[in-house]
Amino acid sequence: MPVTSWWCELAWLGGEAPASGVVLSAEDGRFTTVETGVLRPPAGATTLRGLVLPGLANVHSHAFHRALRGRALPAEGTFWTWRTGMYAVAERLDPDRMLALARATYAEMALAGITCVGEFHYLHHDGDGQPYADPNAMSAALATAAAEAGIRLTLLDTCYLSAGFGEPLAGVQRRFSDGTAGAWAARVDGFHAGESVRLGAAVHSVRAVPAADAEVVAEWARSREAPLHVHVSEQPAENAACEQAYGSTPTAWLHERGVLGPRTTAVHATHLTDDDLELLAMTGTRIGLCPTTERDLADGIGAFGRMRAAGIPLAVGSDSQAVIDLLEETRLVEGYERLRTGIRGHFSAAELLTIATASGHAALGWPEAGGLAVGAVADLVAVDLTSVRTSGGADADALAVALAAATAADVREVVVSGRTVVREGHHVLLGDVAPMLQAAIEAVVSR
């Protein structure tokens, strides 16, 4: 394949300030050279104005939740009332509708600078809970959606077996279950991921997977060196129910089952004890934060600074798609810690960008992505520094400006594995994404 080159006005190569005049070259989807201090664009290189970042990694997504934006909550409500609306959408999905909705949602992610997404996927079967003719038809729809939207996918196939601690599944929840973890593993092993898809696993939560089954899922992931994700302590009610059922916190219970470890990401982890933090740090487990969802659902504010102090790697995700904007997710990591402590300045710009890039890709099983370096996957995102949100800063302030004020609307160019997916703010593979979202959502939302 031919070599492709980009001349970047400013690019973040690590550290607290961007480099000027950076030339990036790529071949076969990997960066082959990185040069700095190049004053003018070389012949044949594409010019990228603004601040160029590595591709952003969305570690936690439920693509079909995009249909709920602005719809699910009444004037007053909680996570549990929101879930009722989510189940109503889940009832109406089939592989074709899932493909249309996920494709448009992933295209919105691409427009926001996301080059890889982790899909926490538990909507497996038909409306009666029976497998489709292809037992992985929903998984295939998600893989196709990501490919057509131009981004990479880590499919976190999720084991979901009970409605609560010892409670049988009911209603739409029957679509989520394979019956046992052994049957879950057999189905997952029958799915053949494409070139831009990596396969991982998920334990939905401590309430949805009994002990022996959680151990089966953990061993499946361990034996394949695959990412393993799990919802942890999203709600105080989850903690209380786990204490009543098992006499321990969700984190401690997961540790006893062998779920925690360096390839595991604990999603949310909003309501943790000091002992929980120590266990996560000791086992090398990551935490996937979803601040805009936690804000939207009134879940609470996690102890982000204590997580950092414990040495726990952090990443961010869009989860419920209340907002698809990883710059905002990352900004809230610092912002919420300010609100929690009454003190400003907890995370440096480089730390926050690492959370959204390299750390997120590692959590999704793509450790070779997330940096502008020789040998890394050739992903890049150009952020406009001349919009009404970002104008006025000097080059040396570019990282601070991007983290303080830039939004997904300021993403102008996106390259995924060496291929241009977004140019001048437009999706070059799919065209106008808004009507695609409108049609896909109308197909699954009852009116």
C-alpha positions as CSV (number, residue, x, y, z in Angstrom):
1,M,0.0,0.0,0.0
2,P,1.2,3.6,-0.7
3,V,2.6,5.7,2.1
4,T,0.2,8.4,3.4
5,S,1.5,11.6,5.1
6,W,-0.1,14.4,7.2
7,W,1.5,17.7,8.2
8,C,0.1,18.7,11.5
9,E,0.1,22.4,12.6
10,L,0.2,21.1,16.2
11,A,0.2,17.5,17.5
12,W,0.2,16.0,20.9
13,L,3.0,13.5,21.1
14,G,2.9,13.2,24.9
15,G,3.9,15.7,27.6
16,E,2.2,18.8,28.6
17,A,2.6,20.8,25.4
18,P,1.9,20.0,21.7
19,A,4.7,19.8,19.2
20,S,4.7,22.1,16.1
21,G,5.1,21.2,12.5
22,V,4.7,17.4,12.9
23,V,4.8,15.1,9.9
24,L,3.1,11.7,10.4
25,S,3.5,9.0,7.7
26,A,1.7,5.7,7.6
27,E,1.6,2.5,5.7
28,D,-0.6,-0.5,6.0
29,G,-2.5,1.2,8.8
30,R,0.5,2.0,11.1
31,F,2.6,5.0,11.6
32,T,6.0,4.6,10.0
33,T,7.6,8.0,10.7
34,V,7.1,10.9,13.0
35,E,9.0,14.1,12.4
36,T,8.8,17.4,14.3
37,G,9.8,20.9,13.6
38,V,8.9,20.8,9.9
39,L,7.9,24.4,9.1
40,R,6.0,23.8,5.8
41,P,3.8,20.9,4.6
42,P,5.9,18.5,2.5
43,A,4.8,17.7,-1.1
44,G,1.9,15.2,-1.1
45,A,1.1,15.6,2.7
46,T,-2.4,16.4,3.8
47,T,-2.4,19.6,5.9
48,L,-4.2,19.3,9.3
49,R,-4.9,22.6,11.1
50,G,-5.7,22.9,14.8
51,L,-4.6,20.3,17.4
52,V,-4.0,16.7,16.3
53,L,-4.6,14.0,18.9
54,P,-4.5,10.2,18.8
55,G,-7.8,8.5,18.1
56,L,-10.2,8.5,21.1
57,A,-11.3,5.3,22.6
58,N,-14.9,4.8,23.9
59,V,-14.6,2.0,26.4
60,H,-18.3,1.6,27.3
61,S,-21.1,1.8,24.8
62,H,-24.7,0.4,24.5
63,A,-25.3,1.6,21.0
64,F,-29.1,1.0,21.1
65,H,-29.4,3.4,24.0
66,R,-29.0,6.3,21.5
67,A,-32.7,6.0,20.8
68,L,-33.4,7.1,24.4
69,R,-31.6,10.5,24.3
70,G,-34.1,13.0,25.7
71,R,-36.9,10.5,25.9
72,A,-36.5,8.1,28.8
73,L,-36.8,10.1,32.0
74,P,-40.0,11.7,33.3
75,A,-39.8,15.1,35.1
76,E,-38.6,13.1,38.1
77,G,-37.0,9.7,38.1
78,T,-34.0,7.5,38.8
79,F,-31.8,5.0,37.1
80,W,-34.6,2.4,37.6
81,T,-37.3,4.4,35.9
82,W,-34.9,5.1,33.0
83,R,-34.3,1.4,32.7
84,T,-38.0,0.9,32.0
85,G,-37.7,3.0,29.0
86,M,-34.6,1.3,27.9
87,Y,-36.3,-2.1,28.1
88,A,-39.1,-0.8,25.9
89,V,-36.6,0.0,23.1
90,A,-34.8,-3.3,23.6
91,E,-38.2,-5.1,22.9
92,R,-38.4,-3.6,19.4
93,L,-34.9,-4.4,18.1
94,D,-34.1,-7.1,15.6
95,P,-30.8,-7.5,13.7
96,D,-31.9,-5.2,10.9
97,R,-33.0,-2.4,13.3
98,M,-29.9,-3.0,15.4
99,L,-27.7,-2.6,12.3
100,A,-29.4,0.7,11.3
101,L,-29.3,2.2,14.8
102,A,-25.7,1.1,15.6
103,R,-24.4,2.2,12.3
104,A,-25.8,5.7,12.8
105,T,-24.6,5.8,16.4
106,Y,-21.1,4.7,15.5
107,A,-21.0,7.2,12.7
108,E,-21.9,9.9,15.3
109,M,-19.0,8.5,17.4
110,A,-16.6,8.8,14.4
111,L,-17.7,12.5,13.9
112,A,-16.8,13.0,17.6
113,G,-13.2,11.6,17.1
114,I,-13.8,8.1,18.4
115,T,-11.8,5.6,16.5
116,C,-12.5,2.5,18.6
117,V,-15.6,1.5,20.6
118,G,-16.2,-1.2,23.2
119,E,-19.8,-2.4,22.8
120,F,-21.1,-4.0,26.0
121,H,-23.5,-6.3,24.2
122,Y,-26.2,-8.3,25.9
123,L,-29.2,-8.1,23.5
124,H,-28.6,-11.5,21.9
125,H,-31.8,-13.4,21.1
126,D,-35.3,-12.8,19.6
127,G,-38.3,-11.4,21.4
128,D,-39.1,-14.8,23.0
129,G,-35.6,-15.4,24.2
130,Q,-34.9,-17.9,21.4
131,P,-31.7,-17.9,19.4
132,Y,-31.9,-16.5,15.8
133,A,-31.0,-18.9,13.0
134,D,-27.6,-17.4,13.3
135,P,-27.1,-17.3,17.1
136,N,-24.8,-14.3,16.7
137,A,-26.9,-12.3,14.4
138,M,-27.0,-9.3,16.7
139,S,-23.2,-9.5,17.1
140,A,-22.8,-9.6,13.4
141,A,-25.1,-6.5,13.0
142,L,-22.8,-4.6,15.4
143,A,-19.7,-5.6,13.6
144,T,-21.1,-4.6,10.3
145,A,-22.3,-1.3,11.8
146,A,-18.8,-0.4,13.0
147,A,-17.2,-1.4,9.8
148,E,-19.6,0.7,7.7
149,A,-19.1,3.7,10.1
150,G,-15.4,3.3,9.7
151,I,-14.4,2.6,13.3
152,R,-12.9,-0.4,15.1
153,L,-14.9,-2.4,17.5
154,T,-14.2,-4.5,20.6
155,L,-17.3,-6.6,21.0
156,L,-17.7,-7.2,24.7
157,D,-20.1,-10.1,24.6
158,T,-22.0,-10.0,27.8
159,C,-23.2,-12.9,30.0
160,Y,-26.6,-12.0,31.6
161,L,-28.4,-14.8,33.4
162,S,-30.6,-13.5,36.2
163,A,-32.8,-10.5,36.9
164,G,-31.3,-10.0,40.4
165,F,-29.7,-12.0,43.2
166,G,-31.5,-15.4,42.8
167,E,-34.3,-13.8,40.7
168,P,-35.5,-15.4,37.4
169,L,-35.5,-13.4,34.2
170,A,-38.7,-11.9,33.0
171,G,-40.0,-10.1,30.0
172,V,-37.4,-8.6,27.7
173,Q,-34.6,-9.8,29.9
174,R,-35.1,-13.3,28.4
175,R,-33.5,-11.9,25.2
176,F,-30.3,-11.3,27.1
177,S,-29.7,-14.8,28.4
178,D,-28.0,-18.0,27.1
179,G,-29.2,-20.0,30.1
180,T,-25.8,-20.8,31.5
181,A,-22.3,-19.4,31.2
182,G,-21.3,-22.6,29.3
183,A,-23.9,-22.0,26.7
184,W,-22.8,-18.3,26.5
185,A,-19.2,-19.4,25.9
186,A,-20.3,-21.9,23.2
187,R,-22.3,-19.2,21.3
188,V,-19.5,-16.6,21.6
189,D,-16.9,-19.1,20.3
190,G,-19.1,-19.5,17.2
191,F,-18.7,-15.8,16.3
192,H,-16.0,-15.0,13.8
193,A,-14.9,-11.4,14.2
194,G,-13.7,-9.4,11.2
195,E,-10.3,-7.7,10.8
196,S,-11.3,-4.5,12.6
197,V,-13.1,-6.3,15.4
198,R,-11.7,-7.9,18.5
199,L,-13.7,-10.1,20.8
200,G,-13.9,-9.7,24.5
201,A,-16.3,-10.7,27.3
202,A,-18.4,-9.1,30.0
203,V,-20.0,-10.1,33.3
204,H,-23.0,-7.9,33.2
205,S,-23.1,-7.3,37.0
206,V,-22.9,-9.2,40.3
207,R,-26.8,-9.3,40.3
208,A,-27.1,-10.8,36.8
209,V,-24.4,-13.6,36.9
210,P,-24.2,-16.2,39.7
211,A,-20.9,-17.1,41.2
212,A,-20.0,-20.2,39.2
213,D,-21.0,-18.6,36.0
214,A,-18.9,-15.5,36.6
215,E,-15.9,-17.8,37.1
216,V,-16.6,-19.5,33.7
217,V,-16.7,-16.1,32.0
218,A,-13.5,-15.0,33.7
219,E,-11.7,-18.2,32.7
220,W,-12.9,-17.8,29.1
221,A,-11.4,-14.3,28.9
222,R,-8.2,-15.4,30.7
223,S,-7.6,-18.3,28.4
224,R,-8.0,-16.1,25.3
225,E,-6.2,-13.1,26.8
226,A,-9.3,-11.1,26.0
227,P,-10.6,-7.9,27.6
228,L,-13.1,-8.6,30.4
229,H,-15.5,-5.8,31.5
230,V,-18.1,-5.7,34.3
231,H,-20.6,-3.1,35.7
232,V,-19.5,-2.4,39.2
233,S,-21.2,-0.4,42.0
234,E,-23.1,1.9,39.7
235,Q,-25.9,2.3,42.2
236,P,-25.9,2.2,46.1
237,A,-28.8,-0.2,45.8
238,E,-26.5,-2.7,44.0
239,N,-24.0,-2.5,46.8
240,A,-26.7,-3.0,49.5
241,A,-28.2,-6.0,47.7
242,C,-24.8,-7.6,47.2
243,E,-24.0,-7.2,50.9
244,Q,-27.3,-8.8,51.8
245,A,-26.9,-11.7,49.3
246,Y,-23.1,-12.4,49.7
247,G,-21.9,-10.4,52.7
248,S,-19.4,-8.5,50.6
249,T,-19.1,-5.6,48.2
250,P,-19.4,-6.2,44.5
251,T,-15.7,-5.6,44.1
252,A,-14.7,-8.1,46.8
253,W,-17.1,-10.7,45.3
254,L,-15.7,-10.2,41.8
255,H,-12.2,-10.6,43.2
256,E,-13.2,-13.9,44.9
257,R,-14.5,-15.1,41.5
258,G,-11.3,-14.3,39.7
259,V,-12.9,-11.6,37.6
260,L,-10.5,-8.7,38.5
261,G,-7.1,-8.4,36.8
262,P,-5.0,-6.4,34.3
263,R,-7.3,-7.1,31.4
264,T,-10.4,-6.3,33.3
265,T,-12.3,-3.0,33.4
266,A,-14.7,-2.1,36.2
267,V,-17.3,0.1,34.6
268,H,-18.7,3.0,36.6
269,A,-17.2,2.0,40.0
270,T,-19.0,5.0,41.4
271,H,-19.7,3.8,44.9
272,L,-16.5,2.1,46.1
273,T,-15.1,1.6,49.6
274,D,-11.4,2.1,50.5
275,D,-11.0,-1.6,50.5
276,D,-12.6,-1.8,47.0
277,L,-10.0,0.7,45.7
278,E,-7.2,-1.2,47.2
279,L,-8.4,-4.5,45.5
280,L,-8.7,-2.8,42.1
281,A,-5.3,-1.3,42.4
282,M,-3.7,-4.5,43.7
283,T,-5.1,-6.6,40.8
284,G,-4.2,-4.0,38.1
285,T,-7.9,-3.6,37.2
286,R,-8.9,-0.5,35.2
287,I,-11.9,1.6,35.7
288,G,-14.1,2.8,32.9
289,L,-15.8,6.1,33.8
290,C,-19.0,7.3,32.1
291,P,-19.5,10.8,33.6
292,T,-22.2,12.1,31.3
293,T,-24.3,9.0,31.8
294,E,-23.7,9.1,35.6
295,R,-24.8,12.7,35.5
296,D,-27.9,12.0,33.3
297,L,-29.1,9.1,35.4
298,A,-28.2,10.8,38.8
299,D,-26.0,7.9,39.6
300,G,-23.5,9.9,41.7
301,I,-19.9,11.2,41.4
302,G,-17.0,8.7,41.8
303,A,-13.8,9.4,43.7
304,F,-11.7,10.0,40.6
305,G,-8.8,11.5,42.5
306,R,-8.6,8.6,44.9
307,M,-8.6,6.2,42.0
308,R,-5.7,8.1,40.4
309,A,-3.9,8.3,43.7
310,A,-4.2,4.5,44.1
311,G,-2.6,4.0,40.7
312,I,-5.7,2.6,39.0
313,P,-5.7,3.2,35.2
314,L,-8.8,5.2,34.1
315,A,-10.6,5.3,30.8
316,V,-13.9,6.9,29.6
317,G,-17.0,5.8,27.7
318,S,-20.3,7.2,26.5
319,D,-22.5,4.4,27.9
320,S,-26.1,5.4,27.5
321,Q,-25.3,7.9,24.6
322,A,-26.9,10.8,26.6
323,V,-23.9,12.6,25.1
324,I,-21.4,11.3,22.6
325,D,-18.4,13.5,23.3
326,L,-15.3,12.0,24.9
327,L,-13.8,15.5,25.3
328,E,-16.7,16.2,27.6
329,E,-16.4,12.9,29.4
330,T,-12.7,13.6,30.0
331,R,-13.3,17.2,31.1
332,L,-15.8,15.9,33.7
333,V,-13.1,13.7,35.2
334,E,-11.4,16.8,36.4
335,G,-14.6,18.8,36.8
336,Y,-16.3,16.3,39.1
337,E,-13.2,15.9,41.2
338,R,-13.2,19.7,41.7
339,L,-16.9,19.6,42.8
340,R,-16.2,16.6,45.1
341,T,-13.2,18.2,46.8
342,G,-13.6,22.0,46.4
343,I,-10.1,22.1,44.9
344,R,-9.0,22.8,41.3
345,G,-6.3,21.1,39.4
346,H,-6.2,17.3,40.0
347,F,-5.3,15.9,36.6
348,S,-2.8,17.3,34.2
349,A,-3.7,17.8,30.5
350,A,-1.5,14.9,29.5
351,E,-3.2,12.6,32.1
352,L,-6.6,13.5,30.8
353,L,-5.7,12.9,27.2
354,T,-4.1,9.6,28.1
355,I,-7.3,8.5,29.8
356,A,-9.2,9.2,26.5
357,T,-6.6,7.7,24.2
358,A,-3.9,5.1,25.2
359,S,-5.6,3.9,28.4
360,G,-8.9,3.5,26.7
361,H,-7.4,1.5,23.8
362,A,-5.6,-0.7,26.2
363,A,-8.8,-1.4,28.1
364,L,-10.3,-2.5,24.8
365,G,-7.5,-4.9,23.8
366,W,-5.8,-2.5,21.3
367,P,-2.6,-1.6,23.2
368,E,-1.0,-0.7,19.9
369,A,-3.4,2.2,19.4
370,G,-3.8,5.5,21.1
371,G,-0.6,7.3,20.4
372,L,1.1,9.2,17.6
373,A,4.2,7.1,17.5
374,V,6.1,4.9,15.0
375,G,4.4,1.4,15.0
376,A,1.2,2.6,16.5
377,V,-2.1,2.2,14.7
378,A,-2.5,5.2,12.4
379,D,-5.5,7.0,14.1
380,L,-5.6,10.7,14.4
381,V,-8.1,13.4,15.3
382,A,-7.8,17.1,14.4
383,V,-9.6,19.5,16.7
384,D,-10.4,23.0,15.5
385,L,-8.8,25.8,17.6
386,T,-10.6,28.6,15.7
387,S,-14.2,27.9,16.6
388,V,-16.3,30.2,18.9
389,R,-15.5,27.7,21.7
390,T,-11.7,27.5,21.2
391,S,-10.5,30.8,19.7
392,G,-8.1,33.0,21.6
393,G,-5.5,30.6,23.0
394,A,-1.8,30.5,22.1
395,D,-0.2,27.3,20.7
396,A,1.3,26.5,24.1
397,D,-2.2,26.6,25.5
398,A,-3.8,24.2,22.9
399,L,-4.1,21.2,25.2
400,A,-5.7,23.3,28.0
401,V,-8.1,25.0,25.5
402,A,-9.1,21.7,24.0
403,L,-9.8,20.1,27.4
404,A,-11.5,23.2,28.8
405,A,-13.8,24.1,25.9
406,A,-13.6,22.0,22.8
407,T,-16.5,19.6,22.0
408,A,-17.3,16.9,19.5
409,A,-18.5,19.7,17.2
410,D,-14.9,20.9,17.0
411,V,-13.6,17.7,15.5
412,R,-12.8,18.4,11.9
413,E,-10.7,15.4,10.6
414,V,-10.6,11.8,11.7
415,V,-8.3,9.0,10.4
416,V,-8.8,5.4,11.4
417,S,-6.1,2.9,10.7
418,G,-4.7,5.2,8.0
419,R,-8.1,5.8,6.3
420,T,-9.9,9.2,6.3
421,V,-13.3,8.8,7.8
422,V,-14.2,12.4,8.7
423,R,-13.1,15.3,6.5
424,E,-14.0,18.9,7.4
425,G,-16.5,17.7,9.9
426,H,-18.4,15.4,7.4
427,H,-18.5,11.7,7.4
428,V,-17.0,10.7,4.1
429,L,-18.2,7.1,4.2
430,L,-21.9,7.6,5.1
431,G,-22.7,11.2,4.3
432,D,-25.3,13.1,6.4
433,V,-25.6,11.1,9.6
434,A,-28.5,13.1,11.2
435,P,-31.3,11.7,8.9
436,M,-29.9,8.2,9.4
437,L,-30.2,8.6,13.2
438,Q,-33.7,10.0,12.8
439,A,-34.9,7.1,10.7
440,A,-33.2,4.5,12.9
441,I,-34.6,5.9,16.1
442,E,-38.1,6.3,14.8
443,A,-38.1,2.6,13.8
444,V,-37.6,1.5,17.5
445,V,-39.3,4.2,19.6
446,S,-43.0,3.8,20.3
447,R,-45.0,7.0,19.9
